[in-house]
Amino acid sequence: MAGDLRHRRAGGADAGEEEGDGGAEAAAKAKAGPPSGGEGAEAAGPGRKEALGWLEWSRGWMGVVGEFFFQRIAASHLANPLELPPLDGVSIIVTGATSGIGLEIARQLAQAGAHLVMAVRRPKVARELIQKWQNEQTEVSMPLNIEVMELDLISLDSVARFADTWNARMAPLHVLINNAGIFTIGEPQRFTKDGYEEHMQVNHLAPALLAMLLLPSLIRGSPSRIINVNSVMHTIGFVDAEDMNLTSGKHKYRSWLGYSNSKLAQARDLPKILVAGYRLIPYFIFDPQEGSRSTLFAASDPQVPEYCETLKSEDWPVCACINYDCNPMNASEEAHNLETSQLVWEKTLEMIGLPSDALEKLIEGEPVQCRYGQQKAE
């Protein structure tokens, strides 16, 4: 067993799973805890912060460095690859499934018997991978149950069309894995055609819209799971609900700031130079198979729903967060800021074109109109 969640509660777990160049943040929307003041934080008004305090920021960077050097030691108890239960009859959508951790997640879920949907920008690449995996199967193995659907998170219309196509099947969806992400190191600030900063859209807004619009199918597959792959970089992020695009000038744009902020608001598109750098330090960094384990654990382990129910019954203010070693973990202090979380959630719904009561309506089975794709989720 990778980790024992049944009798554990991580103080401040955020429904997710954290990547250490590959883990995950198995997440639903975190509610958060009491506002964390953070020494040295700038106040924009009574009780409202404009930046992380220096102690929060320092602790965040210590976490980033610590994970970099010690992730393999901390996860040394895990089997590699992770042993998965049979997943026959389980429908799973994985975004960003053609490279890195996403590729490993998809391959192992398919080999465990899941009905796998590869939601990708490049369908041709996905189909070539499927053929390769099929060829690697033994003669006595069952054919892999995989299909490809096009999804481009850079376009919210594409997200809405994808959800519309899937929901039209009236079929259950058991697991959604929001794995796809970008981190464009050193690049200038860029905006999508929808008008949003690229990191914020691809890493937060598009996955949020996808999860919301797929709720009808996820409810049909209940008990279902939404897994959001996150990063330890969220610990140095700060999201200003009034400046999620980083355009006000209050915070000078840097690529790592856009990335960490987008991860806090809830990556994978790393530059080749960084990937090459990682290969020079293989002892410290997870390879894709190692990095996929926490996502696979969050998606398939039977303890996870029980653990989430335990947190819920105790009125725990955030949802479950699974670390790269498949154990519960703490999200950052800022992720527990109830006031900020509520503001960010309301702003997120506005930005993705959904009404403020969309979640409640979808849970009750009522149709909801989305500004993108001109579709109704029902």
C-alpha positions in Angstrom: 0.0 0.0 0.0 1.5 3.3 -1.0 0.2 5.4 1.9 -2.2 4.9 4.7 -4.8 7.7 4.7 -7.5 6.0 6.9 -6.3 7.3 10.2 -4.4 10.4 9.1 -5.3 14.0 8.7 -2.9 16.5 7.3 -3.4 19.8 8.9 -4.6 22.0 6.1 -4.8 19.4 3.4 -5.9 20.8 0.0 -7.8 18.4 -2.1 -5.1 17.6 -4.3 -1.8 16.1 -5.0 1.4 17.8 -5.3 4.0 17.4 -8.1 7.7 17.2 -7.3 8.5 17.6 -11.0 5.7 15.2 -11.0 3.3 14.5 -8.2 -0.2 15.7 -8.2 -2.7 17.7 -6.3 -5.8 15.5 -6.1 -8.2 18.3 -5.7 -11.6 19.6 -5.5 -12.1 23.3 -4.7 -10.4 24.1 -1.4 -12.6 26.0 1.0 -9.6 27.2 3.1 -9.1 28.1 6.7 -8.8 31.4 8.6 -6.9 34.2 6.9 -3.2 34.0 7.5 -1.7 37.4 8.1 1.8 36.6 7.2 4.4 38.9 8.7 5.2 41.9 6.5 2.2 41.5 4.2 1.0 44.7 2.6 -2.6 45.5 3.4 -4.9 47.0 0.7 -7.7 47.5 3.3 -8.9 46.2 6.6 -7.8 42.5 6.7 -6.9 42.2 3.0 -3.4 41.3 1.8 -1.6 42.5 -1.3 1.3 40.1 -1.1 2.8 37.2 0.9 4.6 38.2 4.1 8.3 37.6 4.1 8.0 34.6 6.5 5.4 32.9 4.3 7.5 33.6 1.2 10.7 32.2 2.9 8.9 29.1 4.2 7.5 28.6 0.7 11.0 28.7 -0.9 12.4 26.4 1.8 9.7 23.9 0.8 10.6 24.2 -2.9 14.3 23.6 -2.2 13.6 20.8 0.3 11.3 19.0 -2.1 13.9 19.3 -4.9 16.7 17.7 -2.8 14.7 15.1 -0.8 11.7 14.0 -2.8 13.4 10.7 -3.8 14.3 9.9 -0.2 10.8 10.8 1.1 9.2 8.6 -1.6 11.7 5.7 -1.3 9.0 3.4 0.3 6.8 3.5 -2.9 6.9 0.8 -5.5 7.9 1.9 -8.9 5.8 1.6 -10.9 2.9 1.9 -8.5 0.7 -1.1 -8.3 -2.8 -0.3 -9.4 -6.1 -2.1 -8.7 -8.1 -3.5 -11.7 -9.9 -0.5 -13.3 -12.2 -2.3 -15.7 -15.4 -0.3 -16.3 -13.9 2.9 -14.9 -14.0 5.9 -17.3 -11.1 8.4 -16.8 -10.3 11.6 -18.7 -6.6 12.7 -18.6 -5.6 16.1 -20.0 -2.1 16.6 -21.4 -1.6 12.8 -21.9 1.0 12.8 -24.6 4.2 13.7 -22.7 5.9 13.5 -19.4 3.9 12.6 -16.3 0.6 12.7 -18.2 1.8 10.1 -20.7 2.8 7.8 -17.8 -0.5 8.3 -16.1 -2.4 7.5 -19.2 -0.4 4.4 -20.1 -0.6 2.9 -16.6 -4.3 3.6 -16.2 -5.0 2.0 -19.6 -2.9 -1.0 -18.8 -4.9 -1.4 -15.6 -8.1 -1.8 -17.7 -9.6 1.7 -17.5 -11.6 3.2 -20.3 -9.1 6.0 -20.9 -9.8 9.3 -22.7 -6.7 11.2 -23.8 -7.8 14.8 -23.9 -5.0 16.4 -25.9 -4.0 19.2 -28.3 -2.3 16.8 -30.7 -4.6 13.9 -31.5 -2.2 12.4 -34.0 0.5 12.1 -31.4 -1.9 10.4 -29.0 -3.0 7.9 -31.6 0.6 7.0 -32.3 1.2 6.4 -28.6 -1.9 4.2 -28.5 -0.6 2.1 -31.4 2.8 1.8 -29.6 1.2 0.7 -26.4 -1.0 -1.8 -28.2 2.1 -3.3 -29.9 3.7 -3.7 -26.5 0.8 -5.8 -25.2 1.3 -9.5 -25.0 -0.8 -11.9 -27.0 -2.9 -12.9 -24.0 -3.5 -9.3 -23.0 -6.9 -7.6 -23.6 -6.8 -4.7 -26.1 -6.4 -1.3 -24.5 -9.7 0.7 -24.2 -8.4 4.1 -25.2 -9.9 6.9 -27.2 -8.7 10.4 -28.2 -10.5 13.7 -27.9 -9.2 17.0 -28.9 -8.9 19.6 -26.2 -6.9 22.9 -26.2 -6.8 24.6 -22.9 -5.6 27.8 -24.5 -9.2 28.2 -25.8 -12.1 28.2 -23.4 -14.4 27.5 -26.4 -12.5 24.3 -26.9 -13.0 23.3 -23.3 -16.7 24.0 -23.6 -17.0 22.0 -26.8 -15.1 19.1 -25.3 -17.4 19.0 -22.3 -20.5 19.3 -24.5 -19.4 16.3 -26.6 -18.7 14.1 -23.6 -21.9 15.1 -21.7 -24.0 14.3 -24.9 -23.2 10.7 -24.4 -25.1 10.7 -21.1 -22.4 8.3 -19.8 -20.8 8.3 -16.4 -17.4 9.8 -15.8 -15.6 8.4 -12.8 -12.3 10.3 -12.7 -11.1 13.6 -14.3 -7.4 14.2 -14.1 -6.5 17.8 -14.8 -2.8 17.2 -15.6 -2.0 19.5 -18.5 -0.2 22.7 -17.6 2.5 25.2 -18.8 5.5 26.9 -17.4 7.1 29.2 -19.9 10.3 30.1 -18.1 11.8 33.5 -19.0 9.2 34.3 -21.6 7.4 37.6 -21.8 3.8 37.8 -20.6 1.4 36.4 -23.1 -2.4 36.4 -23.2 -4.8 34.0 -24.8 -7.5 35.0 -27.3 -9.9 34.9 -24.4 -7.9 37.8 -22.9 -6.3 35.9 -20.0 -2.7 35.5 -18.9 -1.6 32.1 -20.3 -0.5 30.5 -17.1 -3.7 31.5 -15.3 -5.9 30.2 -18.1 -4.1 26.9 -18.9 -3.3 26.0 -15.3 -6.4 27.3 -13.5 -9.2 28.7 -15.5 -9.5 26.1 -18.2 -9.3 23.1 -15.7 -11.9 24.8 -13.5 -14.3 25.3 -16.5 -13.7 21.7 -17.6 -14.4 20.3 -14.1 -17.5 22.4 -13.7 -19.0 21.6 -17.1 -18.3 17.9 -16.6 -20.1 17.8 -13.3 -23.2 16.2 -14.8 -21.2 13.3 -16.0 -19.1 13.1 -12.8 -22.3 12.9 -10.8 -23.5 10.0 -13.0 -20.3 8.3 -12.2 -20.5 9.0 -8.4 -18.5 8.4 -6.3 -16.2 10.2 -8.7 -12.9 12.0 -8.3 -11.4 15.2 -9.7 -7.6 15.2 -9.6 -5.8 18.5 -10.1 -2.1 18.1 -10.6 -0.4 20.9 -8.7 3.1 22.1 -7.7 5.1 22.9 -4.7 5.5 26.3 -6.4 2.0 27.2 -5.2 3.6 27.9 -1.8 5.3 31.0 -3.2 2.3 32.2 -5.1 -0.2 35.0 -4.2 -3.4 35.5 -6.0 -5.0 38.9 -6.1 -8.6 38.3 -7.1 -8.7 41.9 -8.6 -5.6 41.3 -10.6 -5.5 37.6 -11.7 -4.2 38.7 -15.1 -1.2 40.4 -13.5 -1.9 43.6 -15.5 -2.5 46.2 -12.8 1.2 47.0 -12.4 1.1 46.2 -8.6 3.2 43.1 -9.2 5.9 43.1 -11.9 5.3 40.1 -14.2 7.8 37.2 -14.1 7.1 33.8 -15.6 7.6 32.0 -12.3 5.2 34.4 -10.7 2.5 33.7 -13.3 3.1 30.0 -12.8 3.1 29.9 -9.0 0.1 32.2 -8.8 -1.9 30.0 -11.3 -1.0 26.9 -9.2 -2.1 28.6 -6.0 -5.4 29.5 -7.7 -6.4 26.1 -8.5 2.5 21.9 -15.2 3.9 20.4 -17.5 5.0 22.4 -20.6 8.6 22.8 -19.5 11.2 24.4 -21.8 13.7 22.1 -23.4 16.6 23.7 -21.7 15.0 23.0 -18.3 14.3 19.4 -19.2 17.9 19.0 -20.3 19.0 20.5 -17.0 16.9 18.0 -15.1 18.7 15.1 -16.9 22.0 16.4 -15.5 20.7 15.9 -12.0 18.8 12.6 -12.2 19.4 11.7 -8.6 17.2 14.4 -7.2 14.4 14.7 -9.8 11.6 12.1 -10.3 11.4 10.6 -13.7 7.9 10.6 -15.3 7.1 7.1 -13.9 8.1 8.1 -10.4 6.3 11.4 -10.8 3.1 9.8 -11.8 2.6 7.8 -8.7 0.8 10.3 -6.5 -1.7 11.1 -9.3 -2.3 7.4 -9.9 -2.7 6.8 -6.1 -5.2 9.7 -5.8 -7.1 8.4 -8.9 -7.4 4.8 -7.9 -6.7 4.0 -4.3 -9.8 2.9 -2.4 -8.7 4.8 0.7 -9.1 8.2 -0.9 -12.9 8.5 -0.8 -12.9 7.3 2.8 -10.2 9.9 3.7 -12.2 12.7 2.0 -15.4 11.6 3.9 -13.4 11.7 7.2 -12.3 15.3 6.5 -15.9 16.2 5.5 -17.4 14.7 8.6 -15.0 16.7 10.8 -15.9 19.9 9.0 -12.3 20.2 7.8 -12.1 23.5 5.9 -10.1 22.2 2.9 -10.3 19.1 0.7 -7.7 16.3 0.6 -4.2 17.0 -0.7 -1.9 14.0 -1.5 1.8 14.7 -1.6 4.4 13.2 -4.1 5.0 10.4 -1.5 1.3 9.4 -1.5 0.7 10.8 2.0 -1.5 13.7 3.1 0.2 17.1 3.1 -0.3 20.7 4.0 -1.1 23.2 1.3 0.4 26.6 1.7 -0.7 29.1 4.4 -2.2 31.3 1.7 -4.3 28.4 0.3 -6.1 28.4 3.7 -7.1 32.1 3.5 -10.9 31.8 3.5 -11.5 35.3 2.4 -9.1 35.1 -0.6 -10.4 31.7 -1.6 -13.9 32.9 -1.8 -12.9 36.0 -3.8 -10.8 33.9 -6.2 -13.6 31.4 -6.7 -16.1 34.1 -7.5 -13.7 35.8 -9.9 -12.9 32.4 -11.5 -16.6 31.8 -12.2 -16.9 35.2 -13.7 -13.8 34.7 -15.9 -14.9 31.3 -17.2 -18.4 32.6 -18.1 -20.5 30.8 -15.5 -23.1 32.3 -13.1 -22.2 32.6 -9.4 -24.6 29.8 -8.5 -23.4 27.4 -11.2 -22.0 24.8 -8.8 -25.2 24.6 -6.7 -27.3 24.3 -9.9 -25.2 21.6 -11.4 -25.2 19.6 -8.3 -29.0 19.8 -8.2 -29.2 18.7 -11.8 -30.3 22.1 -13.2 -29.0 23.4 -16.6 -26.4 26.1 -16.5 -25.6 28.4 -19.4 -21.9 29.0 -20.2 -20.6 32.0 -22.1 -18.1 29.9 -23.9 -19.1 27.4 -26.5 -22.7 28.5 -26.1 -23.6 25.3 -24.4 -25.7 24.2 -21.5 -24.3 21.7 -19.0 -27.1 19.5 -17.7 
